[in-house]
Amino acid sequence: MARAFYFLFGVLSYVFFLIVFLYSIGFVGNMLVPKGIDDGAASTPLLMAAIINILLLSLFAVQHTVMARQPFKVWWTKIIPHQIERAVYVLLSSAALALIYWQWQPMTGTVWSTDSQMLQYALNGVFFLGWIIVLVSTFLISHFHLFGLKQTLAGDDKSSGEPSVLTQNLFYKLVRHPIMTGFIIAFWATPHMSVGHLLFAIVTTAYILVALQFEERDLIAEFGDQYHAYKQRVGMVFPLIGRSSKPK
């Protein structure tokens, strides 16, 4: 019964993630969703809107980073079953994103825009390419482990479903964190960059670069010299950029 409950919880968490992920595409791209990043009346004063938006993004950053760290996981799994720890993380991360989209304050001033239809098509194509890179990269590692489904079937074996191989195929031959590469591409590629969109892109990119420092420490702890060698060969987010010259 417990195993069935864990799996059901994992499925519901995963479905919620998928909904929020798809909404994210529409939100950032200002398409096919009730509220995009530039939609709504810009009734909040610019400075206050910026503060609110930064606080919303910071809430996600804190939740997403703290809950991913091993010391928190050790403490957290004393309270909740280890089988659903990742699913809870995914659920709360998705909820934090949903809160951003719900409470986002539009800042509609134009930073750049193009009237060229060809350039609009090209930038929108790059935008969707970024999201494709994100999704494909999750399957190159263990997609269902990443989003907590595999762990819900782990039974009493805490190591069941844990990744044990350092992925270095396809996108991972070019960059160490292609999921983040895809996000950065998607956040910046737009034919119309508003002030609010620019703020979103800057803050999320800064967060990604900071959060990856913690992620790299965890990967070094897990894979040791293998990851040190990988860092020397492959850039962090973009090819050839962020390689280490020697193990630290």
C-alpha positions as CSV (number, residue, x, y, z in Angstrom):
1,M,0.0,0.0,0.0
2,A,2.8,2.4,0.9
3,R,4.6,1.7,-2.3
4,A,1.4,2.3,-4.3
5,F,0.9,5.6,-2.5
6,Y,4.5,6.7,-3.2
7,F,4.1,5.9,-6.9
8,L,0.8,7.7,-7.1
9,F,2.3,10.7,-5.4
10,G,5.2,10.6,-7.8
11,V,2.9,10.5,-10.8
12,L,0.8,13.4,-9.6
13,S,4.0,15.4,-8.9
14,Y,5.3,14.6,-12.3
15,V,2.1,15.6,-14.0
16,F,2.1,18.9,-12.2
17,F,5.7,19.4,-13.3
18,L,4.8,18.8,-16.9
19,I,1.9,21.3,-16.8
20,V,4.2,23.9,-15.2
21,F,7.0,23.1,-17.7
22,L,4.7,23.6,-20.7
23,Y,3.3,26.8,-19.1
24,S,6.9,28.0,-18.7
25,I,7.4,27.9,-22.5
26,G,4.2,29.9,-23.0
27,F,5.0,32.3,-20.2
28,V,8.5,33.2,-21.4
29,G,7.5,33.2,-25.0
30,N,4.3,35.2,-24.5
31,M,2.1,32.6,-26.3
32,L,-0.9,30.4,-25.7
33,V,-1.2,30.9,-22.0
34,P,-3.5,33.1,-19.9
35,K,-0.6,35.2,-18.7
36,G,2.7,35.7,-20.4
37,I,5.8,37.5,-19.1
38,D,4.6,40.8,-20.7
39,D,0.8,40.3,-20.3
40,G,-1.3,42.3,-18.0
41,A,-1.6,46.0,-17.1
42,A,1.7,47.5,-15.9
43,S,0.0,49.2,-13.0
44,T,2.7,48.6,-10.4
45,P,5.4,51.2,-10.3
46,L,8.6,50.0,-12.1
47,L,10.8,49.8,-9.1
48,M,8.2,48.0,-7.0
49,A,7.5,45.6,-9.9
50,A,11.2,44.8,-10.1
51,I,11.5,44.2,-6.3
52,I,8.4,41.9,-6.4
53,N,9.7,40.0,-9.4
54,I,13.2,39.6,-7.9
55,L,11.7,38.3,-4.6
56,L,9.6,35.8,-6.5
57,L,12.7,34.5,-8.4
58,S,14.7,34.5,-5.2
59,L,12.1,32.4,-3.4
60,F,12.5,29.8,-6.2
61,A,16.3,30.0,-6.1
62,V,16.4,29.4,-2.3
63,Q,14.0,26.5,-2.4
64,H,15.5,24.9,-5.4
65,T,19.1,25.2,-4.1
66,V,18.6,24.4,-0.4
67,M,16.4,21.3,-1.0
68,A,19.0,19.9,-3.5
69,R,21.8,19.9,-1.1
70,Q,22.8,16.6,0.6
71,P,22.8,17.9,4.2
72,F,19.2,19.0,3.7
73,K,18.2,15.7,2.2
74,V,19.7,13.8,5.1
75,W,17.6,15.9,7.5
76,W,14.5,15.9,5.3
77,T,14.4,12.1,4.9
78,K,14.1,11.8,8.6
79,I,10.7,13.5,8.3
80,I,9.4,12.1,4.9
81,P,10.0,8.7,3.3
82,H,13.2,8.7,1.1
83,Q,11.2,7.2,-1.8
84,I,9.3,10.5,-2.3
85,E,12.0,13.0,-1.3
86,R,12.7,13.8,-5.0
87,A,9.0,13.9,-5.9
88,V,8.4,16.4,-3.1
89,Y,11.3,18.5,-4.3
90,V,9.9,18.5,-7.9
91,L,6.4,19.3,-6.6
92,L,7.6,22.3,-4.5
93,S,9.9,23.5,-7.3
94,S,7.0,23.4,-9.7
95,A,4.8,25.2,-7.2
96,A,7.4,28.0,-6.8
97,L,7.5,28.4,-10.5
98,A,3.7,28.5,-10.7
99,L,3.8,31.3,-8.0
100,I,6.2,33.3,-10.2
101,Y,3.9,33.0,-13.2
102,W,0.8,33.9,-11.2
103,Q,2.3,36.9,-9.3
104,W,4.7,38.2,-12.0
105,Q,4.5,42.0,-12.4
106,P,4.7,43.0,-16.1
107,M,7.4,45.5,-17.0
108,T,6.5,46.2,-20.6
109,G,9.1,48.8,-21.6
110,T,11.0,47.7,-24.7
111,V,14.7,46.9,-24.6
112,W,15.0,45.6,-28.1
113,S,12.5,44.6,-30.8
114,T,12.7,43.6,-34.5
115,D,10.2,44.1,-37.2
116,S,12.0,41.7,-39.5
117,Q,9.8,38.7,-40.0
118,M,12.8,36.5,-40.9
119,L,14.7,37.5,-37.7
120,Q,11.5,36.9,-35.7
121,Y,11.3,33.4,-37.1
122,A,15.0,32.8,-36.4
123,L,14.8,34.0,-32.8
124,N,11.6,32.1,-32.1
125,G,13.3,29.0,-33.6
126,V,16.3,29.4,-31.3
127,F,13.8,29.9,-28.4
128,F,12.2,26.5,-29.1
129,L,15.6,24.9,-29.7
130,G,16.5,25.9,-26.2
131,W,13.5,24.1,-24.7
132,I,14.2,21.0,-26.9
133,I,17.8,20.9,-25.6
134,V,16.4,21.0,-22.0
135,L,14.0,18.2,-22.6
136,V,16.3,15.9,-24.6
137,S,19.1,16.4,-22.1
138,T,16.9,15.1,-19.3
139,F,16.4,11.9,-21.2
140,L,20.1,11.6,-21.9
141,I,20.5,11.2,-18.2
142,S,17.7,9.5,-16.3
143,H,14.5,11.6,-16.9
144,F,12.3,9.7,-14.6
145,H,14.9,9.6,-11.8
146,L,15.5,13.3,-12.2
147,F,11.8,14.0,-11.6
148,G,11.3,11.5,-8.9
149,L,9.2,8.7,-10.4
150,K,11.9,6.0,-10.3
151,Q,12.6,6.6,-6.7
152,T,8.9,6.0,-5.8
153,L,9.4,2.4,-6.9
154,A,12.6,1.9,-4.9
155,G,11.1,0.0,-2.1
156,D,13.4,-0.2,0.9
157,D,16.6,0.1,-1.1
158,K,17.7,3.7,-0.8
159,S,20.2,3.3,-3.6
160,S,17.7,1.9,-6.1
161,G,17.3,4.1,-9.1
162,E,20.3,6.3,-8.3
163,P,22.5,7.2,-11.3
164,S,25.9,5.6,-11.2
165,V,27.3,6.6,-14.6
166,L,28.6,10.0,-15.5
167,T,26.7,10.8,-18.7
168,Q,29.0,12.1,-21.5
169,N,27.1,11.4,-24.7
170,L,25.6,13.8,-27.3
171,F,25.0,17.2,-25.7
172,Y,27.1,16.1,-22.7
173,K,30.1,15.8,-25.0
174,L,29.9,19.5,-25.6
175,V,28.9,20.9,-22.2
176,R,28.6,19.6,-18.7
177,H,25.2,21.0,-18.0
178,P,23.2,21.1,-21.3
179,I,19.9,21.4,-19.4
180,M,21.0,24.8,-18.2
181,T,22.4,25.7,-21.6
182,G,18.9,25.1,-23.0
183,F,17.3,27.3,-20.3
184,I,19.7,30.2,-21.0
185,I,19.1,30.0,-24.7
186,A,15.3,29.9,-24.2
187,F,15.3,32.8,-21.8
188,W,17.4,35.1,-24.0
189,A,16.2,34.3,-27.5
190,T,13.3,36.6,-28.2
191,P,12.4,39.0,-31.0
192,H,10.9,41.4,-28.4
193,M,12.8,41.9,-25.2
194,S,10.9,43.8,-22.6
195,V,12.3,45.2,-19.4
196,G,10.5,42.5,-17.4
197,H,11.8,39.8,-19.7
198,L,15.3,41.2,-19.4
199,L,15.1,41.1,-15.6
200,F,13.9,37.5,-15.8
201,A,16.7,36.5,-18.1
202,I,19.4,38.2,-16.0
203,V,18.3,36.9,-12.7
204,T,17.7,33.4,-13.8
205,T,21.0,33.2,-15.7
206,A,22.9,34.6,-12.6
207,Y,21.1,32.0,-10.5
208,I,22.0,29.2,-12.9
209,L,25.7,30.1,-12.8
210,V,25.7,30.3,-9.0
211,A,23.7,27.1,-8.5
212,L,26.0,25.2,-10.8
213,Q,28.9,25.8,-8.4
214,F,27.0,23.8,-5.8
215,E,26.0,21.2,-8.3
216,E,29.6,20.7,-9.4
217,R,30.7,20.1,-5.8
218,D,28.1,17.4,-5.5
219,L,29.3,15.8,-8.8
220,I,32.9,15.9,-7.7
221,A,31.9,14.2,-4.4
222,E,30.1,11.5,-6.4
223,F,32.4,10.9,-9.3
224,G,35.8,12.1,-8.0
225,D,38.7,12.0,-10.5
226,Q,36.4,11.1,-13.3
227,Y,34.5,14.3,-13.0
228,H,37.8,16.3,-12.6
229,A,38.9,14.9,-15.9
230,Y,35.5,15.7,-17.5
231,K,35.8,19.3,-16.3
232,Q,39.2,19.6,-18.0
233,R,37.8,18.4,-21.4
234,V,34.3,20.0,-21.5
235,G,32.9,23.5,-20.9
236,M,30.4,24.1,-18.2
237,V,27.4,25.7,-20.0
238,F,28.9,26.6,-23.4
239,P,31.5,24.7,-25.4
240,L,35.1,25.3,-24.4
241,I,34.1,27.9,-21.7
242,G,34.5,27.0,-18.1
243,R,36.9,24.1,-18.4
244,S,39.3,23.6,-15.5
245,S,43.0,23.6,-16.2
246,K,43.7,21.1,-13.5
247,P,41.9,19.3,-10.7
248,K,41.3,21.3,-7.6
